[in-house]
Amino acid sequence: MKTILAAATACALGGAAFVAWPPKERAVQPPPHPMAADGMVWIPGGEFTMGSEGDEARPVERPAHRVRVDGFWMDATEVTNAQFRAFVEATGHVTTAERAPTREEIMEQVPPGTPPPSEDMLVAASLVFTPPEAPVPLHRYDLWWRWVPGADWRHPEGPGSDLEGRDDHPVVHVSYDDAAAYARWAGKRLPTEAEWEFAARGGLEGKRFTWGDDAVSDDAPRANIWQGTFPHANAERDGFPRTAPVRSFPENGYGLHDMAGNVWEWCSDFSRPDTYRTRRDDLTVNPRGPKTSLDPRDPHAPKRVLRGGSFLCHDSYCSAYRPSARRGQSLDTGMSHVGFRCVKDPSK
């Protein structure tokens, strides 16, 4: 949150050769692990090609490279509002979006010489998707994101909105810090992006999407993504203008829901555009990501990786519902299309 406000202060507000892996209709789980929590599924270890060399792939998704991950447990769905509420009630956790930033926190994340923010900007707030009334240039994401005081996980669209009827929707407006705190409370952790991509592929090697290579269909949607003309006209053929209840769409080959679309999901890796270029070996085993983050366009704000795309993704804009797509997000920033899910090691 503070990073986005810092960007606003700076007048810059706004703002992813194959070896065969046998496809499976459904992964076979081992006998239940004695410490496995309800709602988690077993993701078997194995090798896969991480990243993409396809026409849609962005530079941060290249080069495609071989990776091996060990087996782990993963939440079958994104963490829901009901689950996050249980955490808040048990711990008293106050999310980043519910806390007003200080002027000092803002100034740490902006270029030297940036004017300090005004007092009316130092309020608890978050970014809410607000569609424009007409077509706008797709590089002007400041035209569909609005800084809304009072927007947080309890009030996804800002004051006047609430969670009535949305207990089974994914929680949003959660920063990396909020997601990591929940994971610790639950005895879990956030996935590495290698684990996340391996799980998202569901045993399908080298496919464009979590379901295979079939093109996205508005008539038979497989994920909660944008339908219509982005960002001003959502046809809502899938029935969901924003988030959808978890399990609304078919599971992938490992029994996971919403690994494409619905909300972006936090991973534990720091974000750098050159991460994949540093992996020069024939096989990288259990990568944990770089030790520091780097975003040349925003060098003052540490970032972690987001995966999976959201209900705002459209092939005319980002097609980030592909399993190889990736982007960075400031650790202290939550938005109305950002959530998470957790993993657990088999030894825990």
Backbone torsions as a table, in degrees:
resi	resn	phi	psi	omega
1	MET	NA	-48.3	-177.5
2	LYS	-62.0	-33.4	-178.6
3	THR	-66.8	-40.9	178.6
4	ILE	-65.6	-40.4	177.2
5	LEU	-63.8	-37.9	177.3
6	ALA	-62.1	-39.9	178.9
7	ALA	-63.7	-38.8	177.7
8	ALA	-64.4	-40.9	178.5
9	THR	-60.2	-33.8	-178.8
10	ALA	-88.9	9.8	-179.9
11	CYS	62.8	35.8	179.6
12	ALA	-137.0	37.1	-176.7
13	LEU	-64.2	143.2	175.1
14	GLY	144.2	1.7	178.0
15	GLY	165.2	NA	NA
16	ALA	NA	NA	NA
17	ALA	NA	111.8	-169.7
18	PHE	-87.2	142.3	173.1
19	VAL	-103.5	135.9	-171.2
20	ALA	-62.3	135.0	169.9
21	TRP	-129.5	113.6	-169.4
22	PRO	-58.6	122.6	175.2
23	PRO	-61.7	148.6	179.1
24	LYS	-132.6	142.2	174.7
25	GLU	-70.3	-32.8	178.9
26	ARG	-158.9	128.1	-179.7
27	ALA	-65.9	144.1	177.2
28	VAL	-88.7	123.7	179.2
29	GLN	-85.2	147.4	173.7
30	PRO	-74.2	174.1	175.0
31	PRO	-54.8	147.6	-176.2
32	PRO	-53.4	131.5	176.7
33	HIS	-74.8	137.5	-174.9
34	PRO	-60.5	-23.9	-178.5
35	MET	-103.7	3.3	-178.2
36	ALA	-70.4	133.9	-179.9
37	ALA	-82.8	155.9	174.9
38	ASP	-60.1	145.8	177.1
39	GLY	86.0	5.4	177.4
40	MET	-108.7	150.7	176.6
41	VAL	-123.6	154.4	-178.3
42	TRP	-83.5	129.4	175.8
43	ILE	-108.8	112.7	-176.2
44	PRO	-69.7	147.4	175.9
45	GLY	-69.9	161.5	178.5
46	GLY	168.0	179.9	178.5
47	GLU	-103.0	150.6	176.3
48	PHE	-158.1	168.4	175.4
49	THR	-93.8	114.5	-178.5
50	MET	-93.0	138.2	-177.1
51	GLY	90.2	-169.3	-175.6
52	SER	-155.3	149.5	171.7
53	GLU	-114.7	11.8	-177.5
54	GLY	-70.0	168.2	-178.0
55	ASP	-60.9	-30.4	-178.5
56	GLU	-81.0	-15.7	-173.2
57	ALA	-66.2	136.7	175.1
58	ARG	-89.9	163.6	-177.5
59	PRO	-53.1	-34.1	-178.4
60	VAL	-70.9	-9.5	177.3
61	GLU	-94.3	-0.5	-177.0
62	ARG	-116.4	154.2	-4.3
63	PRO	-80.4	150.7	170.9
64	ALA	-62.9	141.9	-173.6
65	HIS	-152.8	157.2	-177.0
66	ARG	-83.9	136.5	-178.3
67	VAL	-137.9	145.7	172.3
68	ARG	-121.3	135.5	174.0
69	VAL	-124.7	149.1	174.2
70	ASP	-79.1	162.7	179.5
71	GLY	-67.5	152.9	-178.8
72	PHE	-158.9	163.7	173.1
73	TRP	-93.2	144.5	-179.8
74	MET	-139.2	142.4	174.6
75	ASP	-57.8	131.6	-179.9
76	ALA	-67.4	-21.9	-179.6
77	THR	-134.9	168.5	170.5
78	GLU	-65.4	151.2	177.6
79	VAL	-62.9	130.2	-174.3
80	THR	-92.9	169.0	175.4
81	ASN	-58.7	-40.9	-179.8
82	ALA	-63.6	-42.3	179.7
83	GLN	-66.4	-41.9	-179.6
84	PHE	-68.0	-36.1	177.2
85	ARG	-61.2	-40.5	178.4
86	ALA	-60.8	-39.4	176.8
87	PHE	-63.8	-46.9	-178.9
88	VAL	-63.6	-42.3	-179.5
89	GLU	-66.9	-32.3	-178.9
90	ALA	-79.5	-28.3	-172.0
91	THR	-116.2	-18.8	-174.0
92	GLY	75.7	16.0	-177.3
93	HIS	-58.9	135.7	174.6
94	VAL	-112.2	121.5	-174.5
95	THR	-72.1	162.3	178.8
96	THR	-56.2	-41.9	-177.6
97	ALA	-67.2	-19.2	-179.8
98	GLU	-91.2	-0.3	-178.2
99	ARG	-114.3	133.9	177.2
100	ALA	-74.0	130.9	177.7
101	PRO	-74.4	157.3	174.7
102	THR	-94.3	160.5	178.0
103	ARG	-61.5	-36.3	-179.4
104	GLU	-65.1	-40.4	178.3
105	GLU	-62.3	-40.3	179.7
106	ILE	-65.8	-46.2	-174.0
107	MET	-67.9	-21.7	176.4
108	GLU	-68.1	-18.4	-171.2
109	GLN	-115.8	18.0	178.6
110	VAL	-125.6	158.4	-180.0
111	PRO	-62.4	149.9	176.3
112	PRO	-54.7	140.7	179.9
113	GLY	91.2	-5.0	178.4
114	THR	-70.1	133.1	177.8
115	PRO	-62.7	143.2	179.6
116	PRO	-67.3	154.0	178.8
117	PRO	-69.7	154.1	176.9
118	SER	-77.2	162.7	-178.1
119	GLU	-59.5	-35.6	-177.2
120	ASP	-71.4	-9.6	175.7
121	MET	-90.6	-14.8	-176.8
122	LEU	-89.0	63.8	-179.1
123	VAL	-131.4	158.2	175.1
124	ALA	-66.1	125.8	-174.4
125	ALA	-163.2	171.2	175.7
126	SER	-155.5	171.2	-178.7
127	LEU	-91.4	130.4	-178.3
128	VAL	-120.8	131.2	174.8
129	PHE	-65.3	125.2	-179.6
130	THR	-132.4	101.9	-173.3
131	PRO	-63.6	137.5	174.2
132	PRO	-70.7	165.3	-177.2
133	GLU	-83.8	-13.4	-176.7
134	ALA	-146.7	168.6	177.7
135	PRO	-56.9	144.5	178.1
136	VAL	-136.8	158.9	176.5
137	PRO	-59.5	135.3	-173.5
138	LEU	-74.0	-8.1	174.1
139	HIS	-89.5	-4.1	-178.2
140	ARG	-98.3	64.6	-177.5
141	TYR	-66.6	-13.9	174.7
142	ASP	-67.7	-12.5	-179.7
143	LEU	-85.7	-8.5	175.6
144	TRP	-126.4	6.2	172.1
145	TRP	-114.8	132.0	-177.1
146	ARG	-124.0	131.7	177.3
147	TRP	-78.3	109.7	-170.5
148	VAL	-116.2	107.0	172.7
149	PRO	-58.5	134.0	179.9
150	GLY	90.4	-5.0	175.1
151	ALA	-79.9	130.3	177.6
152	ASP	-161.8	-170.1	-174.4
153	TRP	-64.9	-28.7	177.5
154	ARG	-79.7	-21.9	-176.3
155	HIS	-131.5	76.1	-169.1
156	PRO	-60.2	-32.3	178.5
157	GLU	-104.0	8.7	179.7
158	GLY	105.6	-176.9	179.2
159	PRO	-53.0	139.1	-176.6
160	GLY	97.1	-17.7	174.1
161	SER	-101.6	158.5	179.1
162	ASP	-152.0	-170.4	-175.9
163	LEU	-103.2	14.2	-179.9
164	GLU	-59.0	125.5	-179.0
165	GLY	77.0	8.0	-176.5
166	ARG	-123.7	25.0	177.6
167	ASP	-58.6	-34.1	-177.3
168	ASP	-95.7	12.6	172.0
169	HIS	-87.4	155.1	176.5
170	PRO	-66.8	140.4	175.0
171	VAL	-65.9	143.1	178.8
172	VAL	-131.4	179.0	-175.5
173	HIS	60.7	34.5	176.7
174	VAL	-108.6	130.0	175.9
175	SER	-79.6	172.2	173.4
176	TYR	-58.1	-41.5	-179.5
177	ASP	-60.8	-39.8	178.2
178	ASP	-65.9	-44.6	-178.9
179	ALA	-64.0	-42.8	179.9
180	ALA	-65.3	-37.0	178.5
181	ALA	-64.8	-42.8	177.1
182	TYR	-60.7	-46.3	-177.5
183	ALA	-59.3	-43.1	178.6
184	ARG	-62.2	-43.6	179.7
185	TRP	-61.2	-37.7	-177.7
186	ALA	-82.0	-1.7	-177.8
187	GLY	73.8	28.4	-178.1
188	LYS	-126.9	-162.8	175.8
189	ARG	-152.6	169.5	174.2
190	LEU	-82.8	147.0	-177.9
191	PRO	-72.2	151.1	164.7
192	THR	-70.1	160.4	-179.4
193	GLU	-72.1	-23.5	173.9
194	ALA	-66.7	-44.9	176.1
195	GLU	-60.9	-43.5	-177.7
196	TRP	-61.4	-47.1	-177.7
197	GLU	-68.0	-40.4	176.9
198	PHE	-58.1	-46.2	-179.7
199	ALA	-65.9	-40.7	-178.3
200	ALA	-62.1	-35.0	-178.6
201	ARG	-70.5	-20.5	173.0
202	GLY	61.2	26.7	-179.0
203	GLY	91.2	-2.0	178.5
204	LEU	-92.8	117.3	-174.8
205	GLU	-86.4	126.3	170.5
206	GLY	69.4	22.8	-178.6
207	LYS	-90.4	157.1	-178.8
208	ARG	-68.5	-37.6	-172.2
209	PHE	-127.9	172.4	179.1
210	THR	-66.7	-20.7	-179.3
211	TRP	-101.8	-3.2	-178.4
212	GLY	128.7	-148.5	-177.6
213	ASP	-103.1	-4.9	-179.5
214	ASP	-60.0	137.4	-178.4
215	ALA	-64.2	156.1	175.2
216	VAL	-61.6	135.0	-178.2
217	SER	-121.1	126.6	175.5
218	ASP	-72.3	-26.5	-177.7
219	ASP	-79.9	-28.8	178.5
220	ALA	-133.9	70.3	-174.2
221	PRO	-63.6	139.6	178.3
222	ARG	-107.3	-3.6	-178.3
223	ALA	-158.1	158.0	178.2
224	ASN	-85.4	94.5	178.1
225	ILE	-130.0	178.3	-178.4
226	TRP	-73.7	136.1	175.5
227	GLN	-126.6	128.1	-175.9
228	GLY	120.9	-140.6	-179.4
229	THR	-115.0	115.0	-176.8
230	PHE	-80.9	140.1	1.7
231	PRO	-105.8	10.3	-168.6
232	HIS	-101.7	-18.5	-174.3
233	ALA	-133.1	101.1	178.6
234	ASN	-98.7	115.4	-178.8
235	ALA	-70.7	-22.0	176.5
236	GLU	55.2	38.8	179.5
237	ARG	-65.7	-22.3	177.0
238	ASP	-86.4	-4.4	176.9
239	GLY	90.5	3.3	-174.2
240	PHE	-128.4	110.9	177.9
241	PRO	-74.1	-26.7	178.1
242	ARG	-132.6	-126.4	-179.6
243	THR	-69.0	155.4	176.4
244	ALA	-115.0	151.7	172.7
245	PRO	-55.8	142.2	177.3
246	VAL	-61.3	150.7	-177.2
247	ARG	73.2	15.4	178.8
248	SER	-75.3	-18.5	-176.9
249	PHE	-124.8	160.4	-175.2
250	PRO	-58.7	147.2	176.8
251	GLU	-74.1	161.4	175.5
252	ASN	-88.5	-169.1	-174.5
253	GLY	-66.1	-16.1	177.3
254	TYR	-102.6	6.3	179.1
255	GLY	84.1	20.7	-179.3
256	LEU	-100.6	138.8	178.6
257	HIS	-104.6	148.0	171.4
258	ASP	61.2	35.2	170.6
259	MET	-77.9	-3.2	171.5
260	ALA	-130.0	126.5	176.4
261	GLY	76.1	-168.3	-176.3
262	ASN	72.3	-82.1	174.0
263	VAL	-138.6	148.7	170.0
264	TRP	-61.4	150.5	-176.7
265	GLU	-125.2	132.5	179.6
266	TRP	-68.8	138.0	168.9
267	CYS	-117.1	167.3	-173.7
268	SER	-83.3	-16.1	-174.4
269	ASP	-71.2	139.7	165.3
270	PHE	-64.7	150.9	-176.5
271	SER	-100.1	129.8	173.0
272	ARG	-144.3	143.9	178.0
273	PRO	-71.9	-17.3	-176.1
274	ASP	-103.5	11.6	-175.6
275	THR	-54.7	-49.1	-175.1
276	TYR	-70.0	-28.7	-178.3
277	ARG	-71.1	-15.7	178.5
278	THR	-86.6	-7.4	-178.1
279	ARG	-94.5	92.4	-172.0
280	ARG	-99.8	-11.2	-179.4
281	ASP	-75.5	164.4	178.8
282	ASP	-66.0	-28.7	-178.6
283	LEU	-145.6	128.9	175.6
284	THR	-104.6	127.9	-174.5
285	VAL	-106.0	124.5	176.4
286	ASN	46.5	55.8	-180.0
287	PRO	-65.0	139.0	-179.9
288	ARG	-108.0	2.9	178.6
289	GLY	89.4	171.9	-179.0
290	PRO	-70.0	165.6	-178.7
291	LYS	-82.0	-20.0	179.0
292	THR	-139.1	162.5	178.0
293	SER	-99.8	163.6	176.8
294	LEU	-153.7	126.7	169.7
295	ASP	-134.9	103.4	-176.1
296	PRO	-56.2	-26.2	-179.9
297	ARG	-81.4	-17.3	-177.0
298	ASP	-147.8	67.6	-169.1
299	PRO	-72.7	-9.3	-174.6
300	HIS	-92.8	-8.1	-174.8
301	ALA	-116.8	115.5	175.3
302	PRO	-60.8	142.3	-177.1
303	LYS	-131.6	150.6	170.8
304	ARG	-116.5	167.0	-174.4
305	VAL	-84.1	139.0	167.9
306	LEU	-109.9	147.7	-179.3
307	ARG	-135.5	154.5	165.7
308	GLY	101.6	-15.7	-177.1
309	GLY	72.9	-174.4	-175.3
310	SER	-151.2	-174.4	178.2
311	PHE	-66.5	-7.7	178.5
312	LEU	-95.4	-4.8	-175.9
313	CYS	-77.3	137.9	-179.5
314	HIS	-146.9	146.9	-175.4
315	ASP	-66.0	-17.6	177.0
316	SER	-78.4	-11.9	-173.4
317	TYR	-119.3	-56.3	-174.8
318	CYS	-143.0	-22.0	-176.0
319	SER	42.3	41.0	-174.7
320	ALA	-80.9	7.5	173.7
321	TYR	-82.2	5.1	172.4
322	ARG	-76.2	144.2	-175.9
323	PRO	-65.0	-21.5	-179.9
324	SER	-87.1	-12.0	-176.2
325	ALA	-67.7	144.2	-176.9
326	ARG	-153.6	151.9	175.8
327	ARG	-153.7	162.4	178.0
328	GLY	-100.7	152.6	177.4
329	GLN	-143.3	138.7	178.5
330	SER	-58.7	140.1	-174.0
331	LEU	-58.0	-33.3	-174.1
332	ASP	-99.5	20.1	-176.5
333	THR	-116.3	123.6	170.1
334	GLY	-114.3	156.3	-179.8
335	MET	-142.6	173.8	-175.6
336	SER	-77.3	5.4	175.2
337	HIS	-132.2	25.5	-178.6
338	VAL	-121.6	126.4	177.6
339	GLY	-140.0	-148.1	-178.8
340	PHE	-172.4	167.9	166.0
341	ARG	-141.3	166.5	-172.8
342	CYS	-117.0	165.1	173.8
343	VAL	-130.3	167.7	176.9
344	LYS	-144.8	139.1	177.2
345	ASP	-74.8	149.3	-177.1
346	PRO	-65.4	-21.3	-179.0
347	SER	-81.5	-4.6	-175.8
348	LYS	-110.3	NA	NA
